[in-house]
Amino acid sequence: QVQLVESGGGLVQPGGSLRLSCAASGFTFSSSFMGWYRQAPGKQRDMVATITRVRSTNYADSVKGRFTISRDNTNNTVYLQMNSLKPEETTVYYCHATPLRARDYWGQGTQVTVSS
């Protein structure tokens, strides 16, 4: 079955960095549209960054220049490098997959806490 397993979240000081990973299985990763989203309690889930199968990327305006999404099709993993983190970016981050000609899937989420 499809699995998206996020890791790399945790506690970091303001201005610090984290790299999130999402290990995918159960579908053809290399042809899938992948993304990272985040959702604060009581708010909608917002797009942070996406990457196509040909590695075209798109970012939310608030993270441009600080976050980088990348993918490793050999290891079926998508990454989100987050630099210069801000306290208001404390929330749960979710991996999202849209395989070719199939429904989409979500990971279970990983908590990122930016605090001194």
N, CA, C and O atoms as a printed pandas DataFrame, in Angstrom:
     atom_number atom_name residue_name chain_id  residue_number  x_coord  y_coord  z_coord
0              1         N          GLN        A               1    0.826   -1.178    0.000
1              2        CA          GLN        A               1    0.000    0.000    0.000
2              3         C          GLN        A               1    0.877    1.250    0.000
3              4         O          GLN        A               1    2.079    1.187    0.254
4              5         N          VAL        A               2    0.249    2.377   -0.288
5              6        CA          VAL        A               2    0.981    3.635   -0.343
6              7         C          VAL        A               2    1.373    4.074    1.055
7              8         O          VAL        A               2    0.565    4.056    1.984
8              9         N          GLN        A               3    2.628    4.468    1.181
9             10        CA          GLN        A               3    3.108    5.034    2.437
10            11         C          GLN        A               3    3.933    6.271    2.159
11            12         O          GLN        A               3    4.753    6.291    1.242
12            13         N          LEU        A               4    3.714    7.297    2.951
13            14        CA          LEU        A               4    4.525    8.501    2.958
14            15         C          LEU        A               4    4.948    8.712    4.405
15            16         O          LEU        A               4    4.116    8.994    5.268
16            17         N          VAL        A               5    6.232    8.575    4.664
17            18        CA          VAL        A               5    6.725    8.639    6.031
18            19         C          VAL        A               5    7.647    9.838    6.174
19            20         O          VAL        A               5    8.756    9.850    5.639
20            21         N          GLU        A               6    7.179   10.846    6.900
21            22        CA          GLU        A               6    7.966   12.061    7.110
22            23         C          GLU        A               6    8.896   11.895    8.299
23            24         O          GLU        A               6    8.605   11.154    9.239
24            25         N          SER        A               7   10.008   12.592    8.241
25            26        CA          SER        A               7   10.945   12.634    9.354
26            27         C          SER        A               7   11.724   13.937    9.276
27            28         O          SER        A               7   11.672   14.652    8.275
28            29         N          GLY        A               8   12.451   14.234   10.355
29            30        CA          GLY        A               8   13.299   15.411   10.358
30            31         C          GLY        A               8   12.750   16.599   11.110
31            32         O          GLY        A               8   13.444   17.601   11.280
32            33         N          GLY        A               9   11.516   16.504   11.562
33            34        CA          GLY        A               9   10.973   17.596   12.345
34            35         C          GLY        A               9   11.612   17.651   13.731
35            36         O          GLY        A               9   12.363   16.757   14.122
36            37         N          GLY        A              10   11.304   18.704   14.453
37            38        CA          GLY        A              10   11.852   18.845   15.788
38            39         C          GLY        A              10   11.854   20.274   16.245
39            40         O          GLY        A              10   11.156   21.128   15.698
40            41         N          LEU        A              11   12.657   20.520   17.266
41            42        CA          LEU        A              11   12.774   21.850   17.855
42            43         C          LEU        A              11   14.024   22.545   17.322
43            44         O          LEU        A              11   15.114   21.973   17.318
44            45         N          VAL        A              12   13.852   23.772   16.877
45            46        CA          VAL        A              12   14.973   24.554   16.371
46            47         C          VAL        A              12   14.801   25.996   16.816
47            48         O          VAL        A              12   13.678   26.471   16.986
48            49         N          GLN        A              13   15.915   26.689   17.005
49            50        CA          GLN        A              13   15.859   28.087   17.401
50            51         C          GLN        A              13   15.513   28.969   16.207
51            52         O          GLN        A              13   15.787   28.602   15.064
52            53         N          PRO        A              14   14.923   30.112   16.461
53            54        CA          PRO        A              14   14.663   31.054   15.367
54            55         C          PRO        A              14   15.950   31.335   14.595
55            56         O          PRO        A              14   17.013   31.549   15.178
56            57         N          GLY        A              15   15.826   31.328   13.274
57            58        CA          GLY        A              15   16.980   31.506   12.413
58            59         C          GLY        A              15   17.701   30.222   12.081
59            60         O          GLY        A              15   18.623   30.215   11.266
60            61         N          GLY        A              16   17.290   29.140   12.701
61            62        CA          GLY        A              16   17.942   27.860   12.469
62            63         C          GLY        A              16   17.405   27.137   11.244
63            64         O          GLY        A              16   16.568   27.655   10.505
64            65         N          SER        A              17   17.914   25.918   11.052
65            66        CA          SER        A              17   17.572   25.129    9.871
66            67         C          SER        A              17   17.130   23.728   10.260
67            68         O          SER        A              17   17.542   23.181   11.283
68            69         N          LEU        A              18   16.288   23.171    9.419
69            70        CA          LEU        A              18   15.889   21.775    9.518
70            71         C          LEU        A              18   15.735   21.233    8.109
71            72         O          LEU        A              18   15.426   21.975    7.177
72            73         N          ARG        A              19   15.952   19.935    7.960
73            74        CA          ARG        A              19   15.660   19.281    6.693
74            75         C          ARG        A              19   14.647   18.171    6.939
75            76         O          ARG        A              19   14.904   17.221    7.678
76            77         N          LEU        A              20   13.509   18.313    6.312
77            78        CA          LEU        A              20   12.475   17.292    6.383
78            79         C          LEU        A              20   12.663   16.287    5.249
79            80         O          LEU        A              20   13.070   16.646    4.145
80            81         N          SER        A              21   12.364   15.040    5.540
81            82        CA          SER        A              21   12.411   13.978    4.534
82            83         C          SER        A              21   11.063   13.281    4.475
83            84         O          SER        A              21   10.352   13.185    5.475
84            85         N          CYS        A              22   10.724   12.801    3.299
85            86        CA          CYS        A              22    9.492   12.032    3.122
86            87         C          CYS        A              22    9.846   10.809    2.274
87            88         O          CYS        A              22   10.116   10.922    1.078
88            89         N          ALA        A              23    9.839    9.658    2.906
89            90        CA          ALA        A              23   10.135    8.402    2.208
90            91         C          ALA        A              23    8.835    7.823    1.670
91            92         O          ALA        A              23    7.886    7.594    2.420
92            93         N          ALA        A              24    8.802    7.589    0.367
93            94        CA          ALA        A              24    7.577    7.140   -0.293
94            95         C          ALA        A              24    7.698    5.695   -0.748
95            96         O          ALA        A              24    8.781    5.231   -1.103
96            97         N          SER        A              25    6.579    4.993   -0.733
97            98        CA          SER        A              25    6.532    3.632   -1.239
98            99         C          SER        A              25    5.104    3.300   -1.660
99           100         O          SER        A              25    4.146    3.943   -1.231
100          101         N          GLY        A              26    4.987    2.281   -2.510
101          102        CA          GLY        A              26    3.668    1.814   -2.922
102          103         C          GLY        A              26    3.119    2.459   -4.173
103          104         O          GLY        A              26    1.987    2.176   -4.568
104          105         N          PHE        A              27    3.902    3.326   -4.811
105          106        CA          PHE        A              27    3.466    3.933   -6.061
106          107         C          PHE        A              27    4.720    4.332   -6.842
107          108         O          PHE        A              27    5.837    4.252   -6.331
108          109         N          THR        A              28    4.514    4.761   -8.085
109          110        CA          THR        A              28    5.644    5.124   -8.935
110          111         C          THR        A              28    6.084    6.539   -8.601
111          112         O          THR        A              28    5.536    7.512   -9.119
112          113         N          PHE        A              29    7.063    6.641   -7.741
113          114        CA          PHE        A              29    7.492    7.936   -7.214
114          115         C          PHE        A              29    8.026    8.847   -8.316
115          116         O          PHE        A              29    7.716   10.038   -8.333
116          117         N          SER        A              30    8.812    8.310   -9.224
117          118        CA          SER        A              30    9.532    9.145  -10.190
118          119         C          SER        A              30    8.599    9.953  -11.089
119          120         O          SER        A              30    8.987   11.012  -11.581
120          121         N          SER        A              31    7.387    9.475  -11.310
121          122        CA          SER        A              31    6.447   10.187  -12.176
122          123         C          SER        A              31    5.401   10.966  -11.386
123          124         O          SER        A              31    4.434   11.468  -11.959
124          125         N          SER        A              32    5.589   11.065  -10.090
125          126        CA          SER        A              32    4.597   11.691   -9.229
126          127         C          SER        A              32    4.928   13.146   -8.918
127          128         O          SER        A              32    6.090   13.543   -8.827
128          129         N          PHE        A              33    3.868   13.917   -8.759
129          130        CA          PHE        A              33    3.957   15.302   -8.313
130          131         C          PHE        A              33    4.007   15.262   -6.793
131          132         O          PHE        A              33    3.140   14.669   -6.150
132          133         N          MET        A              34    5.025   15.897   -6.223
133          134        CA          MET        A              34    5.224   15.827   -4.774
134          135         C          MET        A              34    5.185   17.222   -4.161
135          136         O          MET        A              34    5.493   18.215   -4.820
136          137         N          GLY        A              35    4.803   17.276   -2.901
137          138        CA          GLY        A              35    4.749   18.579   -2.255
138          139         C          GLY        A              35    4.830   18.497   -0.751
139          140         O          GLY        A              35    4.662   17.436   -0.149
140          141         N          TRP        A              36    5.091   19.638   -0.164
141          142        CA          TRP        A              36    5.059   19.829    1.284
142          143         C          TRP        A              36    4.015   20.885    1.608
143          144         O          TRP        A              36    3.927   21.918    0.945
144          145         N          TYR        A              37    3.232   20.611    2.628
145          146        CA          TYR        A              37    2.194   21.518    3.085
146          147         C          TYR        A              37    2.337   21.669    4.594
147          148         O          TYR        A              37    3.006   20.868    5.247
148          149         N          ARG        A              38    1.711   22.687    5.132
149          150        CA          ARG        A              38    1.706   22.842    6.583
150          151         C          ARG        A              38    0.338   23.327    7.027
151          152         O          ARG        A              38   -0.391   23.989    6.288
152          153         N          GLN        A              39    0.019   22.966    8.273
153          154        CA          GLN        A              39   -1.306   23.291    8.802
154          155         C          GLN        A              39   -1.215   23.584   10.283
155          156         O          GLN        A              39   -0.835   22.724   11.077
156          157         N          ALA        A              40   -1.563   24.797   10.646
157          158        CA          ALA        A              40   -1.642   25.184   12.055
158          159         C          ALA        A              40   -3.017   24.792   12.591
159          160         O          ALA        A              40   -3.971   24.673   11.823
160          161         N          PRO        A              41   -3.124   24.593   13.903
161          162        CA          PRO        A              41   -4.419   24.216   14.486
162          163         C          PRO        A              41   -5.507   25.215   14.132
163          164         O          PRO        A              41   -5.330   26.422   14.298
164          165         N          GLY        A              42   -6.631   24.709   13.643
165          166        CA          GLY        A              42   -7.759   25.565   13.329
166          167         C          GLY        A              42   -7.652   26.318   12.024
167          168         O          GLY        A              42   -8.510   27.139   11.703
168          169         N          LYS        A              43   -6.593   26.041   11.262
169          170        CA          LYS        A              43   -6.404   26.749    9.999
170          171         C          LYS        A              43   -6.352   25.753    8.854
171          172         O          LYS        A              43   -6.224   24.547    9.068
172          173         N          GLN        A              44   -6.452   26.268    7.639
173          174        CA          GLN        A              44   -6.411   25.389    6.471
174          175         C          GLN        A              44   -4.980   24.937    6.204
175          176         O          GLN        A              44   -4.012   25.547    6.658
176          177         N          ARG        A              45   -4.886   23.853    5.458
177          178        CA          ARG        A              45   -3.578   23.325    5.089
178          179         C          ARG        A              45   -3.075   24.116    3.884
179          180         O          ARG        A              45   -3.753   24.207    2.861
180          181         N          ASP        A              46   -1.897   24.675    4.016
181          182        CA          ASP        A              46   -1.345   25.538    2.968
182          183         C          ASP        A              46   -0.150   24.903    2.278
183          184         O          ASP        A              46    0.638   24.193    2.901
184          185         N          MET        A              47   -0.025   25.165    0.993
185          186        CA          MET        A              47    1.119   24.700    0.228
186          187         C          MET        A              47    2.373   25.444    0.668
187          188         O          MET        A              47    2.365   26.668    0.806
188          189         N          VAL        A              48    3.437   24.702    0.884
189          190        CA          VAL        A              48    4.739   25.288    1.171
190          191         C          VAL        A              48    5.617   25.238   -0.070
191          192         O          VAL        A              48    6.189   26.247   -0.483
192          193         N          ALA        A              49    5.717   24.045   -0.663
193          194        CA          ALA        A              49    6.554   23.866   -1.852
194          195         C          ALA        A              49    6.107   22.613   -2.589
195          196         O          ALA        A              49    5.647   21.644   -1.985
196          197         N          THR        A              50    6.253   22.656   -3.917
197          198        CA          THR        A              50    5.944   21.488   -4.739
198          199         C          THR        A              50    7.046   21.263   -5.754
199          200         O          THR        A              50    7.800   22.175   -6.092
200          201         N          ILE        A              51    7.125   20.019   -6.238
201          202        CA          ILE        A              51    8.120   19.673   -7.240
202          203         C          ILE        A              51    7.512   18.670   -8.206
203          204         O          ILE        A              51    6.891   17.689   -7.794
204          205         N          THR        A              52    7.696   18.925   -9.490
205          206        CA          THR        A              52    7.155   18.029  -10.504
206          207         C          THR        A              52    8.136   16.889  -10.791
207          208         O          THR        A              52    9.237   16.838  -10.244
208          209         N          ARG        A              53    7.703   15.985  -11.659
209          210        CA          ARG        A              53    8.561   14.849  -12.004
210          211         C          ARG        A              53    9.798   15.292  -12.768
211          212         O          ARG        A              53   10.801   14.579  -12.789
212          213         N          VAL        A              54    9.738   16.461  -13.394
213          214        CA          VAL        A              54   10.924   16.978  -14.104
214          215         C          VAL        A              54   11.631   18.035  -13.262
215          216         O          VAL        A              54   12.455   18.802  -13.759
216          217         N          ARG        A              55   11.289   18.056  -11.977
217          218        CA          ARG        A              55   11.962   18.893  -10.984
218          219         C          ARG        A              55   11.691   20.389  -11.127
219          220         O          ARG        A              55   12.493   21.210  -10.682
220          221         N          SER        A              56   10.589   20.739  -11.732
221          222        CA          SER        A              56   10.152   22.132  -11.654
222          223         C          SER        A              56    9.583   22.368  -10.259
223          224         O          SER        A              56    8.847   21.535   -9.731
224          225         N          THR        A              57    9.927   23.503   -9.671
225          226        CA          THR        A              57    9.520   23.770   -8.299
226          227         C          THR        A              57    8.636   25.003   -8.196
227          228         O          THR        A              57    8.657   25.884   -9.056
228          229         N          ASN        A              58    7.861   25.040   -7.120
229          230        CA          ASN        A              58    7.007   26.176   -6.825
230          231         C          ASN        A              58    6.991   26.355   -5.311
231          232         O          ASN        A              58    6.969   25.379   -4.561
232          233         N          TYR        A              59    7.002   27.611   -4.870
233          234        CA          TYR        A              59    7.074   27.900   -3.443
234          235         C          TYR        A              59    6.012   28.921   -3.039
235          236         O          TYR        A              59    5.619   29.783   -3.825
236          237         N          ALA        A              60    5.567   28.798   -1.811
237          238        CA          ALA        A              60    4.757   29.860   -1.233
238          239         C          ALA        A              60    5.621   31.115   -1.127
239          240         O          ALA        A              60    6.820   31.025   -0.864
240          241         N          ASP        A              61    5.027   32.257   -1.326
241          242        CA          ASP        A              61    5.794   33.505   -1.289
242          243         C          ASP        A              61    6.544   33.663    0.030
243          244         O          ASP        A              61    7.651   34.200    0.058
244          245         N          SER        A              62    5.952   33.203    1.104
245          246        CA          SER        A              62    6.536   33.416    2.429
246          247         C          SER        A              62    7.817   32.629    2.666
247          248         O          SER        A              62    8.570   32.939    3.590
248          249         N          VAL        A              63    8.076   31.616    1.843
249          250        CA          VAL        A              63    9.260   30.781    2.059
250          251         C          VAL        A              63   10.290   30.906    0.948
251          252         O          VAL        A              63   11.373   30.328    1.043
252          253         N          LYS        A              64    9.972   31.649   -0.099
253          254        CA          LYS        A              64   10.912   31.790   -1.217
254          255         C          LYS        A              64   12.245   32.354   -0.738
255          256         O          LYS        A              64   12.296   33.330    0.011
256          257         N          GLY        A              65   13.315   31.718   -1.189
257          258        CA          GLY        A              65   14.653   32.153   -0.807
258          259         C          GLY        A              65   15.156   31.525    0.482
259          260         O          GLY        A              65   16.339   31.630    0.805
260          261         N          ARG        A              66   14.265   30.872    1.221
261          262        CA          ARG        A              66   14.667   30.237    2.483
262          263         C          ARG        A              66   14.492   28.717    2.465
263          264         O          ARG        A              66   15.279   27.997    3.079
264          265         N          PHE        A              67   13.490   28.238    1.782
265          266        CA          PHE        A              67   13.194   26.804    1.713
266          267         C          PHE        A              67   13.559   26.268    0.325
267          268         O          PHE        A              67   13.453   26.977   -0.675
268          269         N          THR        A              68   13.986   25.017    0.285
269          270        CA          THR        A              68   14.292   24.355   -0.975
270          271         C          THR        A              68   13.709   22.950   -0.967
271          272         O          THR        A              68   13.984   22.160   -0.064
272          273         N          ILE        A              69   12.912   22.648   -1.967
273          274        CA          ILE        A              69   12.372   21.294   -2.127
274          275         C          ILE        A              69   13.217   20.565   -3.165
275          276         O          ILE        A              69   13.640   21.149   -4.162
276          277         N          SER        A              70   13.454   19.287   -2.917
277          278        CA          SER        A              70   14.213   18.472   -3.858
278          279         C          SER        A              70   13.712   17.032   -3.780
279          280         O          SER        A              70   12.982   16.654   -2.863
280          281         N          ARG        A              71   14.123   16.253   -4.758
281          282        CA          ARG        A              71   13.677   14.860   -4.778
282          283         C          ARG        A              71   14.819   13.950   -5.201
283          284         O          ARG        A              71   15.703   14.343   -5.962
284          285         N          ASP        A              72   14.781   12.734   -4.694
285          286        CA          ASP        A              72   15.746   11.690   -5.038
286          287         C          ASP        A              72   14.941   10.512   -5.557
287          288         O          ASP        A              72   14.375    9.743   -4.780
288          289         N          ASN        A              73   14.892   10.378   -6.863
289          290        CA          ASN        A              73   14.069    9.327   -7.453
290          291         C          ASN        A              73   14.681    7.940   -7.271
291          292         O          ASN        A              73   13.986    6.935   -7.420
292          293         N          THR        A              74   15.960    7.875   -6.955
293          294        CA          THR        A              74   16.594    6.580   -6.692
294          295         C          THR        A              74   16.125    6.019   -5.356
295          296         O          THR        A              74   15.896    4.817   -5.217
296          297         N          ASN        A              75   15.987    6.902   -4.383
297          298        CA          ASN        A              75   15.584    6.478   -3.038
298          299         C          ASN        A              75   14.139    6.817   -2.706
299          300         O          ASN        A              75   13.707    6.672   -1.562
300          301         N          ASN        A              76   13.386    7.275   -3.721
301          302        CA          ASN        A              76   11.955    7.576   -3.525
302          303         C          ASN        A              76   11.721    8.495   -2.330
303          304         O          ASN        A              76   10.879    8.228   -1.473
304          305         N          THR        A              77   12.478    9.572   -2.296
305          306        CA          THR        A              77   12.400   10.495   -1.167
306          307         C          THR        A              77   12.318   11.933   -1.659
307          308         O          THR        A              77   12.994   12.321   -2.612
308          309         N          VAL        A              78   11.483   12.709   -0.996
309          310        CA          VAL        A              78   11.409   14.140   -1.250
310          311         C          VAL        A              78   11.851   14.866    0.020
311          312         O          VAL        A              78   11.543   14.443    1.134
312          313         N          TYR        A              79   12.571   15.956   -0.170
313          314        CA          TYR        A              79   13.144   16.697    0.942
314          315         C          TYR        A              79   12.622   18.128    0.961
315          316         O          TYR        A              79   12.191   18.671   -0.056
316          317         N          LEU        A              80   12.676   18.715    2.146
317          318        CA          LEU        A              80   12.419   20.142    2.285
318          319         C          LEU        A              80   13.482   20.709    3.204
319          320         O          LEU        A              80   13.462   20.481    4.413
320          321         N          GLN        A              81   14.407   21.449    2.619
321          322        CA          GLN        A              81   15.426   22.140    3.394
322          323         C          GLN        A              81   14.862   23.484    3.819
323          324         O          GLN        A              81   14.472   24.296    2.980
324          325         N          MET        A              82   14.822   23.715    5.124
325          326        CA          MET        A              82   14.232   24.946    5.661
326          327         C          MET        A              82   15.297   25.728    6.409
327          328         O          MET        A              82   15.841   25.253    7.406
328          329         N          ASN        A              83   15.590   26.913    5.932
329          330        CA          ASN        A              83   16.583   27.786    6.552
330          331         C          ASN        A              83   15.905   29.046    7.092
331          332         O          ASN        A              83   14.794   29.394    6.693
332          333         N          SER        A              84   16.593   29.707    7.993
333          334        CA          SER        A              84   16.099   30.963    8.569
334          335         C          SER        A              84   14.667   30.814    9.082
335          336         O          SER        A              84   13.795   31.626    8.771
336          337         N          LEU        A              85   14.447   29.792    9.852
337          338        CA          LEU        A              85   13.099   29.505   10.334
338          339         C          LEU        A              85   12.614   30.564   11.315
339          340         O          LEU        A              85   13.387   31.153   12.071
340          341         N          LYS        A              86   11.305   30.782   11.273
341          342        CA          LYS        A              86   10.673   31.802   12.099
342          343         C          LYS        A              86    9.703   31.145   13.090
343          344         O          LYS        A              86    9.144   30.089   12.796
344          345         N          PRO        A              87    9.506   31.755   14.243
345          346        CA          PRO        A              87    8.577   31.154   15.227
346          347         C          PRO        A              87    7.172   30.904   14.672
347          348         O          PRO        A              87    6.522   29.924   15.036
348          349         N          GLU        A              88    6.715   31.778   13.805
349          350        CA          GLU        A              88    5.370   31.611   13.253
350          351         C          GLU        A              88    5.262   30.430   12.293
351          352         O          GLU        A              88    4.168   30.099   11.836
352          353         N          GLU        A              89    6.380   29.801   11.989
353          354        CA          GLU        A              89    6.368   28.616   11.129
354          355         C          GLU        A              89    6.272   27.325   11.934
355          356         O          GLU        A              89    6.383   26.227   11.389
356          357         N          THR        A              90    6.069   27.475   13.215
357          358        CA          THR        A              90    5.819   26.331   14.075
358          359         C          THR        A              90    4.468   25.725   13.739
359          360         O          THR        A              90    3.426   26.363   13.885
360          361         N          THR        A              91    4.508   24.501   13.292
361          362        CA          THR        A              91    3.278   23.791   12.957
362          363         C          THR        A              91    3.625   22.388   12.480
363          364         O          THR        A              91    4.785   21.979   12.530
364          365         N          VAL        A              92    2.624   21.657   12.020
365          366        CA          VAL        A              92    2.836   20.320   11.464
366          367         C          VAL        A              92    3.017   20.433    9.948
367          368         O          VAL        A              92    2.253   21.115    9.264
368          369         N          TYR        A              93    4.025   19.761    9.452
369          370        CA          TYR        A              93    4.332   19.748    8.026
370          371         C          TYR        A              93    3.973   18.374    7.457
371          372         O          TYR        A              93    4.286   17.335    8.038
372          373         N          TYR        A              94    3.309   18.406    6.306
373          374        CA          TYR        A              94    2.812   17.185    5.676
374          375         C          TYR        A              94    3.406   16.992    4.286
375          376         O          TYR        A              94    3.557   17.939    3.515
376          377         N          CYS        A              95    3.732   15.760    3.997
377          378        CA          CYS        A              95    4.149   15.365    2.653
378          379         C          CYS        A              95    2.912   14.978    1.847
379          380         O          CYS        A              95    1.979   14.372    2.373
380          381         N          HIS        A              96    2.916   15.333    0.575
381          382        CA          HIS        A              96    1.772   15.054   -0.296
382          383         C          HIS        A              96    2.266   14.481   -1.607
383          384         O          HIS        A              96    3.272   14.927   -2.161
384          385         N          ALA        A              97    1.539   13.477   -2.100
385          386        CA          ALA        A              97    1.912   12.831   -3.364
386          387         C          ALA        A              97    0.706   12.750   -4.283
387          388         O          ALA        A              97   -0.392   12.396   -3.855
388          389         N          THR        A              98    0.921   13.082   -5.545
389          390        CA          THR        A              98   -0.097   12.884   -6.561
390          391         C          THR        A              98    0.519   12.038   -7.669
391          392         O          THR        A              98    1.151   12.561   -8.586
392          393         N          PRO        A              99    0.325   10.721   -7.572
393          394        CA          PRO        A              99    0.852    9.855   -8.634
394          395         C          PRO        A              99    0.132   10.099   -9.950
395          396         O          PRO        A              99   -0.993   10.599   -9.976
396          397         N          LEU        A             100    0.787    9.744  -11.027
397          398        CA          LEU        A             100    0.210    9.916  -12.350
398          399         C          LEU        A             100   -1.069    9.088  -12.484
399          400         O          LEU        A             100   -1.070    7.885  -12.220
400          401         N          ARG        A             101   -2.145    9.738  -12.895
401          402        CA          ARG        A             101   -3.437    9.070  -13.139
402          403         C          ARG        A             101   -3.919    8.292  -11.921
403          404         O          ARG        A             101   -4.432    7.180  -12.053
404          405         N          ALA        A             102   -3.755    8.873  -10.740
405          406        CA          ALA        A             102   -4.209    8.215   -9.513
406          407         C          ALA        A             102   -4.630    9.263   -8.491
407          408         O          ALA        A             102   -4.388   10.457   -8.670
408          409         N          ARG        A             103   -5.253    8.807   -7.434
409          410        CA          ARG        A             103   -5.653    9.718   -6.368
410          411         C          ARG        A             103   -4.411   10.216   -5.628
411          412         O          ARG        A             103   -3.310    9.699   -5.817
412          413         N          ASP        A             104   -4.610   11.233   -4.779
413          414        CA          ASP        A             104   -3.478   11.763   -4.032
414          415         C          ASP        A             104   -3.418   11.157   -2.630
415          416         O          ASP        A             104   -4.376   10.552   -2.150
416          417         N          TYR        A             105   -2.266   11.339   -1.994
417          418        CA          TYR        A             105   -2.029   10.763   -0.671
418          419         C          TYR        A             105   -1.323   11.776    0.220
419          420         O          TYR        A             105   -0.623   12.673   -0.250
420          421         N          TRP        A             106   -1.534   11.602    1.542
421          422        CA          TRP        A             106   -0.900   12.453    2.550
422          423         C          TRP        A             106   -0.102   11.605    3.527
423          424         O          TRP        A             106   -0.476   10.474    3.838
424          425         N          GLY        A             107    1.001   12.166    4.005
425          426        CA          GLY        A             107    1.714   11.550    5.101
426          427         C          GLY        A             107    1.052   11.894    6.429
427          428         O          GLY        A             107    0.044   12.599    6.475
428          429         N          GLN        A             108    1.636   11.384    7.501
429          430        CA          GLN        A             108    1.043   11.567    8.823
430          431         C          GLN        A             108    1.443   12.903    9.452
431          432         O          GLN        A             108    0.850   13.329   10.443
432          433         N          GLY        A             109    2.431   13.547    8.885
433          434        CA          GLY        A             109    2.864   14.849    9.391
434          435         C          GLY        A             109    4.031   14.754   10.358
435          436         O          GLY        A             109    4.215   13.755   11.053
436          437         N          THR        A             110    4.810   15.824   10.378
437          438        CA          THR        A             110    5.923   15.920   11.309
438          439         C          THR        A             110    5.908   17.315   11.927
439          440         O          THR        A             110    5.733   18.311   11.225
440          441         N          GLN        A             111    6.087   17.377   13.213
441          442        CA          GLN        A             111    6.003   18.646   13.951
442          443         C          GLN        A             111    7.310   19.412   13.841
443          444         O          GLN        A             111    8.391   18.867   14.066
444          445         N          VAL        A             112    7.192   20.681   13.491
445          446        CA          VAL        A             112    8.318   21.605   13.509
446          447         C          VAL        A             112    8.010   22.694   14.520
447          448         O          VAL        A             112    6.973   23.353   14.449
448          449         N          THR        A             113    8.924   22.873   15.460
449          450        CA          THR        A             113    8.762   23.896   16.491
450          451         C          THR        A             113    9.955   24.831   16.443
451          452         O          THR        A             113   11.100   24.409   16.600
452          453         N          VAL        A             114    9.670   26.113   16.224
453          454        CA          VAL        A             114   10.718   27.127   16.154
454          455         C          VAL        A             114   10.578   28.012   17.388
455          456         O          VAL        A             114    9.653   28.816   17.500
456          457         N          SER        A             115   11.515   27.843   18.300
457          458        CA          SER        A             115   11.409   28.548   19.575
458          459         C          SER        A             115   12.772   28.640   20.237
459          460         O          SER        A             115   13.622   27.766   20.070
460          461         N          SER        A             116   12.964   29.709   20.990
461          462        CA          SER        A             116   14.202   29.849   21.742
462          463         C          SER        A             116   14.006   29.345   23.170
463          464         O          SER        A             116   14.940   29.378   23.970
